[in-house]
């Protein structure tokens, strides 16, 4: 059985399904995804920016996480922030994985000047302190979600590009690739039909890791005032909670931090499980 068949075989998915911890994490991720979709479609009642009571109300059945200094319901704001987290994570991961896989495949398969240019490009990007680079690109692209999309997509492709390039360098000399050459298949057909599909085990893991990285980076940039504008995000909530902590009110920073921590942890565990299940070298 070749690598592609091994990756997408029923055995691999059965191995993943048998991992109860991974399935539990997938359930958690699904709940977050449903919440993000529900916010986008208006399933949840309540306006995240409306005053619903006195400021600094403690958690209760009416307001599960209390209210902030403007009397806004913190639980509603945590729910609305999930939409921002998922939109940033999905856009950054999908676009970056596509760009990184394409460029890594070209670099690893064609060698020569193509490889030299691509390696120089991602090496240059990696040589710049990551957070400073993100801040600079976000500042140039503008604040808000569009600026975050540009910043993440312009920098996050480096990881999958480097990993896919390494995989392609190994696969280009594999027996099934040499057999395809002997049958007279063209270089592009070999690359697209036979080599790229065999990198999917690292692409899947990189997708999950980029999703996590984008969420964490969005929180940092929003905390610094360079991220989301005009709508709640976990980063802006943590930023706004600084003044509340001085007065002993911690439920806003606690709600945002716990929501982010649970999602990131679930994705990390599920990414490890995917790697174990789909890695062709795993026994």
N, C-alpha and C positions, 0 to 999 in steps of 0.2 A: 504494500500500500504506500503510495507516495505521500508527500507532506500535506498537499492540499486535501486529499481524502482523509488523512489523519486528523487534520484540524476540524473539518466540518463533519466528521463522522458522528454517528449516533453515540458511539462510545464516549467521545469527548463531552458531549452535552449531558450524557447520563452521569459522567463523573462530576460535572459542575452541579447538576441537580441533586446529587447525593450529598453534597456539602451543605449541611443544614445551616451553618453559620452564614455561608455565602447567600443562600436563599433568603435567610432572614434579612441580610443587608440589602438584597435586591428588593424585598418588600418595603423596607424603609425608604429606599430611593424612589420606588413607585409612589409611595404616599406623598413625598415631596413633589414629584412630577405632577401628580393629580392636583395638589394644592396650587402649584404654579399655573397649570392649565385652568383651574377654576378661577383664579384671580384674573387671568387674561380674558375669560369669558363672562366674568361678572357673576359667578355663582355665589359669592359670599356677600352677605349684607354688611353694610358699614363702610364709611369713608375713612381711609387711613389718615386724612388730614383734618378731620372734623373734631371739634371739641365735644366730648361725650360726658364730661363731668368735671369735678374739681381737680386741680393739679395734684400730682403725687399721691393719688389714691392707692392704697395697698391692694395686692391681689385679692380677688373675691370671685364668687360665682358669676357676678355680672361682668366683671373685668378680670379675666383670668390672670393677667400679668400686671394689673394695675394701670395707672395712667402716668404720662410723663409731665414735664413742667408746663406744657400747654394744654393739659387735660385730654390728650389723645389716647385712645386705647392701644396699649403696647402690643397686645396679642394680635390685633388686626394688623398692626404695622409689621410684625414679624411674618405674618402670612403673606402680606403684599411684597415683602422683601424677598420671599422665595422666588417670585417671578423674575426679579432682576438677577438673582443668582443663577437660575437655570438658563435664562436667555444668554447671559454672558458666558457661562460654561459651555453651552451647546455651540454657539457661534464660534467661540475661540477654538474649541476642540475639533469641530468638523472642518473648518477652513484650514486650520494649521496642520491637521493630519493629512488633508488632501494635498496641500502644498509640499509638506515635508516628504510624503510618500513619493510624489512625482519627482521632486528634485533629488531625493536620495536614490531613487531607482536609476535615474539618468546618470548620476555621478558614479554609482557602483558598477553599472553595466558598460558604459561607454568609455570610461577611463579618460586619459589624455587631457586635453584642454578643458573639456566639460567638467571633469572631476576636479581639476585644479581650481577652476573658477568657483564652483559651488563650495568646495572645502574652504577656500579663502574667505568666501562670503560668510559662512556660518562660524568660522573661527574668529573673524573680526567681530561679529555680533556677540559671541561668547566672551570675548576679551573685555567687553564693557560691563561694569557692574550692573547686574540685572535690574535692580529697583530703580537706579538712576536712569537707565535706558527707558524703562516703562514710563517713568515720570516725564522724561523729555518728549517721548513720542505722544503721550497723552496731552501734554501742554501744547504741542504743535497742532495736533489733530483737533483739539478743543475738548472742553469738559462735556460730560454726559455719556450716554451709552455708545453713541457713534464713535466718540474718541476712544473709549475703552476697546471697542471692536477693532479699530485700526491698530491700536497699540499691541493688543494680544496677537492678532493675526500676523503682524509684521515681525514679531519676535518669537512666538511659540513654535513656529515651524522647524526651528533649529533642532530640537530634540528628536522628533520622529525622522527628520532628514538624516541625522547622524546614525541612528539605529538602523534604519532601513538600508542605508548605504552599506553598512557592515554586513547585513544579511544578504544583500544582493551580491557583494563581493564573494561570499561563500557559495551562493547558489549558482553563480554563472559558470562554475566549473563542475557542477553536479552531473551525475550520469544522465539524468533525464533531459538536461539542457543540451548536453553533448549529443544525445540521441536525436533531439529536435533539430540540431544543426546538421547532423548527418542526413536527415530526411529532407533537407533543403528549406526549412522554415526560415523566414526573414527575421532580422534582428528585432524589429518592433513586435512581431507576433510572439517571438520567444519571450520578450520582456513582459508584454502585457498579459499574454495567455498562460505563461508557465512560471515566470519568476515572481511577478508582483503578488499573485494570489498566495504564494508560499511565504509571504512576509506578514500575513494577516494576524498571526499570533502576537507579534510585537506591535502591530498597528493598533489592535484592540486594547492592549495594555496601555499604550501611549495615549490613546483617546481618553481613557479613564483618568490617567495622571494629569493630562492637560486640563480636563474638566475641573479637577480638584484645584490645580494651580491657578486657573482663571478665577475661581470663586475666592480663593484666599487673596489673590492680588487685587481683585475688585474691592475687597474689604479694606485693604491697606490704602489704596488710592482714594477711596471715598472718605476714609478717615482723615487723609491729608488734604481733602478738599478738591481733589482732581478727578473724582469719579462721577457717580450718578448725581444728577441735579433734578430737583423738583418732584422726586418720588422716593419712597423709603427704600433703603438697603441696609443690610446688616452693618456695613461700614459706617454709614451716616448715623445709624442708631447708636453705635458705640461712641462715635465722636460727640453726639449730643448728650450722651450719658456722663460725660466727664464732670460737668457741673453738678449733676445729680449725685454723683458719688461723694462729693464734698459734704452734702447734706445727709448722707446715709441712705440714699435711695438707689438700690442696686438692681432692681428688677428689669430695667430696660437693657442694661449691659449684660445682665444674666440671660435674658431671653434671647437676645441676638447671638451671644457667644455660644450658648448651648445649641441653638438651631444650626449654626454653622458647624460646630464640632461634630454633631451627630451625622450630618450629611457627609462631611469630609471623611470621617472614620468609616462610614458604611461604604463609600466609594473605594477607599483604600483597601479594605478587606475584600471587597468584590473583585477589584483589579488583581489582587494576588491570587484569588481563586481562579480567575480566568486564565492567568498565566500558567498555573499548574495544570489546568484542564486542556488548554489548547496548544501548549508548547510541544512541538514534535519531539524534543529531546527528553521530555518527561516520561517516566516509565509508569 
